[in-house]
């Protein structure tokens, strides 16, 4: 299954990209927006990494660890998605008010 490693690598690279882009910006709203997008990438990474680990080992302990990290990844993914939507709307409002 080559799909899992590809998604894992892309998501961790995107997470690092968003974290580095936070340090480059001085706008606080843009920083929290980038942080929210980073959370989405982190959630995707956690979910796909632990699914991949469970499929590789297939033991009961890896199943329990995978379930725990799937829950954590799902929380990160959901929270990041909601924050991304919210801050994207805030950025649009601010852009519209400046224009």
N, C-alpha and C positions, 0 to 999 in steps of 0.2 A: 504494500500500500504506500505508494509514493506521495499520495496527496497529503497525508498527515505531516511528514517532514517539511514539505513545501509551505504549507500553511503556518507551521510552527516558526520556520525561519522568517517568513514574510512578516508575521505578527510581531516577533521580537525586534526585527529591524525597524518596523514602523513605530513600536513603542519607544525605542531609543531615539528615533527621529523626533517624535513629539516631545520627549523630555528635553532634548537639546534645543528645540525651537522655543521652549519656555524660557530658557536662559537668554536667548537672543532678543526677546521682546521686552519692552518697558511698559506696555499696556497691560494692566491687570486683568481686564475682561478677556483679552486675547489669550493671556496666560492660563486662565481657568478653562477657557474653551479648549486649548491645546491639551491641558491636563485631562479633561473629560475624554477627548479622543484617545489619549494614551491609555486611559482606563479600559476603553473598549478593546484596544489591542492586547492589553494585559489579560483581560478576560478570555479572549479568543485563544491566546497562548496557553493559559492554564487549562482550558477545556481540551484543546487538541493534544497538548503534551501528555496529559494524564490518560486520555483515551488511548493514545499511542502506547504508553507504558503498560496499560492493562492488556492491550492486545498482544504485546510482546511477551510479558511474563505470565499472565493468566493464572495468578495465584490469589488466594483469598485475601492476603494482606495487601496485595496491590489493588484489589477491588475496593477495599475499605479506604485506602489512601486516595484512590481515584475518585471515589464518591465524595470524599471531603473536599478535594480540590475542584471537582466539578461544581460543587455548591459554591465554593469561594469564587471560582471563575464566572459562574452564572451571576452572582451578586455583582462582581466587578463589571461584567458586560451590561447588565441591566442598568446599574447606577450610571455607568459611563454613557450609555445610550440616552438616558433621560436627561442627563446634564448637557450632553452635546446638543440635543434638540433645544433645550432651554437657552443655552448661551448663544447658539446660532441665531435664535430669534432676537435676543438682546443686541447682538452685533448688528443685525439688520435694522432694528429700531434706531440704534445710535447712528448708523450710516444714513438713514433716512432723515433724521433730525439735523444732521450736519449739512446735508445737501440743500 
